[in-house]
Each structure stands twice: as C-alpha cells, then as structure tokens.
C-alpha cells in the first residue's frame, strides 16, 4: 500500500485494521521496551507510527520520541493522540532515513514494513540499521506467514472431518482461505491490487542478519480468535494465531 492508500484509510483505520494494540492481544513489545535500561535518557523512533497508538507509552518511557510516517493523514491523526513535548513528527518514507543516520538508541516498527517487494524490505532494514547508534536496538512487529498456514491446516482438518473427502476438503479450504490471494514463496498477500508483505520466521532472521543486526530474539504476538482479529474462522480451543515480534541489536 502506498501513502495515498493510508491517507484514505486513516479515518476508518481503527475500525477495519487488526492491531496488536487491541484488547485481548498478548503483546511482548511493552515489556521488551520497559526492560531497556537507561531508556529515560534515550531517543526512540516510532517507524511508521500510523495513528500513534504507541506514542503516549513511548513519551513516558523515553527522553525523546521521533514519530515517522509517509502518510500525511496518519501523521495528523497521530498528533491528535499525544501532546507530549518530547514527541516530534516527520513525514518521511522508511526507504530513505538518511537524515536520521546514527541518531536513535531504539527503533520501533509495528506492522509498518509491509512493502510487497523483497528488495524494498532489505533496503528498509538496512536504512533502519543506519539510524541506530552503536548497540542500538530494533523492536519490531511483523505479520506472520506461518500463522496463515496454521489456519489453513486447522481449516483443512475441519473440512475433511465434515466432508470425508480430501479433494473436496482441500477445495473448500482454498476457498475459505482465499488461496488465490497469497503467494507463499514471496510472502505477498494481494487483495485486488492492495499488496502487503507477510514474513516467515526464518526469513526474518535471514533478512535482519543481512541488514547487520545481531542477537536476534523472536517471540509471538498472540491474537484472540475472531474475524475482527484477522482470523478466517474461529478455533477457540486451539492455540492462538500470531504476528512475529523480533528484537535485535545493531552491530558496531
């Protein structure tokens, strides 16, 4: 999605977009940021700040907060969420962060690195790395492709139990999952031209190491079952679906 797409969706964003900040989500981001020693002396970037849901928390926990987004309307909405004097805003694409090189102690990204291009993703991660000081920290949430495959498995088992025919169960699962919209090699979801990136865990580790990050730690952001949480169906007795949460340090 381009900046103009986010401009258009800004006024209805919180009604239509699944967020790791919604009620019932188990989100390890908060504890990870609280565990950073001397954070009150640090500068943190909210890369792709969107509607600014995280900004009040960051403003209370860090000395300086820089909120960056390429959507003018999202920036406007984010400004409405906080009046903290230690928060500044910048209209800027993550593909070019040259004005911030070496400035941040911590870089936070919450489902903002969604570009449907592996080259763009690699370039963005490299840009983020350059913004960090020596031993600076990245803390990011990214959509999980494994979670899509997990739901597909649950769907297939259910359909097979009901239909007692593997071919019919597979066809039914593909229909429910909207299989034609997913490219499981590139990790791209294409909904009538609106394309975004999903990540495999091994891919995340590979791309972040390639960008120069070390000491990677990967956890899950756990979502309750429900269509309003991005589930295709509800399987309340099964483990939750998830996004990836990853922490890492910039190499010196």
Secondary structure, DSSP 8 states (H G I E B T S, - for coil): --HHHHHHHGGGHHHHS--TTSTT-B-THHHHHHTSTTGGG-EEEEET-TT-TTHHHHHHHSSEEEEEES-HHHHHHHHHH---TTEEEEE--TT--GGGTT-EEEEEEES----S-HHHHHHHHHHHHHHEEEEEEEEEEE-BHHHHHHHHHHHHHHHHHHH--HHHHHHHHHHHHTGGGEETTTTEEEETTEEEE-B-HHHHHHHHHHHTEEEEEEEEEEE-SSGGGT-SS--TTS--EEEEEEEEEE--
